[in-house]
Amino acid sequence: MEFPKHPFRTHGGAPVPHHKNTWDTPTATMPPPEKVILPMQQHIGAPCIPTVKKGDHVYVGTVVGDNEAYMSVPVHSSVSGTVTDITTVMLTGGQMTQAVVVESDGAMEKDPGIHPPAPITTKEELANAARAAGLVGLGGAGFPAHVKLNVPEGKQIDTLLVNVAECEPYVTSDHREALENGHNVLEGVYKVKEILGVQRVIIAVEDNKPDVIQKLTEIADDPKRDPRDEVRVLALKSRYPQGAEKVLVQACTGRKVPEGKLPADVGCLVMNIGSISFLASYMRTGMPLTLKRVTIDGSAIAHPQNVIVPVGTPIKDVVAFCGGYKSEPKKLIMGGPMMGVAITSDELPILKQNNAILAFDEREATLRQPTACIRCGRCVAACPMNLMPTKLEQATERKDVEGLKALNVMACMECGCCAFSCPAGRRLVQAIRLGKSYVRKAGSGGKK
């Protein structure tokens, strides 16, 4: 298959500031915290059910929650120690879920039942391995990886896209993964390519990361591993939201994913660099997903850096490891500033899909007051999905469900380009998110 010499043109987007303050700082590894809080809902789909009880001893990698539902993945303990509580916690979206609390013994003993898996050679074995490992999309969405890898019958995947765009400001966890574990990334790439029979692998990197482009290109250009030159790096234009799945597919292949469809419907599989690197590690060691690299940054953080932490570590402990707060944080965000979610407390734990925790002081956290729409059309020009954000905002204010449907509100990816581009400071993406909730509620018969 042909490789594009340049990325294809995509619609919209915004020239957000980069603020990649931690790109050149080696990742630090945090010691085990005193306790971890492991929510049973760390993925899109059915929540897990605790498989342990208070007083049980667990090891690193012990399954503490699972569910037989297809759209679910197990949760593993990230420390060794004692289960001290089965409690309920509120997640960032406001939903309540059960959580297993483990008091660490500091030993970090690996579960004796963990062994490297048997050689994985089939698509079914690869999907099963991803589920057993507890793998979800590590770029933020939390989509169960085994569902994505289990390509339906009749759909042929010819292109694997490795997402290293990392277009959100501040976030550099994928950047450090590429620089520090590049060989592991490519090991995962070649293995997945072989098992799925993919004919072309495009490693997509924004051009504001020249060191990553150079590093991965050097490793990818291996005539022994890739004699037919089917794995290449493609430099993308640095423009948010280049890393969004549908935008990435179009930028790398020129194919458009139809509304309501997935990349697999146009022959593509998209995987985050962290996910594909982890798969390589799992196939080598059998250790499930218990650690996460997270960018800790923002104007209120004393020593911004990337940190590898046990999943479930309270955010306050990670911040303390980074020197604590140098000023009072007025806003905490889980994720990047564009698509991340503001949180009310640093008592919340780090989840599998978290890639950043940002803390901003009062100056940077204060938003300008919105004024009347001046009908400039910048939000329409910025929308990657070709929507009309101002009309969606108006329909939301009227609670006009049929109008929201007619304006295709559910196609919004909530990237925030409209709000970022608005000179009047309108809270457009927030209004659209509310409008989507009206449509969902109406679709469920008005039930909450």
Summary of the structure (lengths in Angstrom):
residues: 448
radius of gyration: 21.6
end to end distance: 48.3
largest distance: 64.1
contacts: 1505
relative contact order: 0.15
helix: 29%
strand: 21%
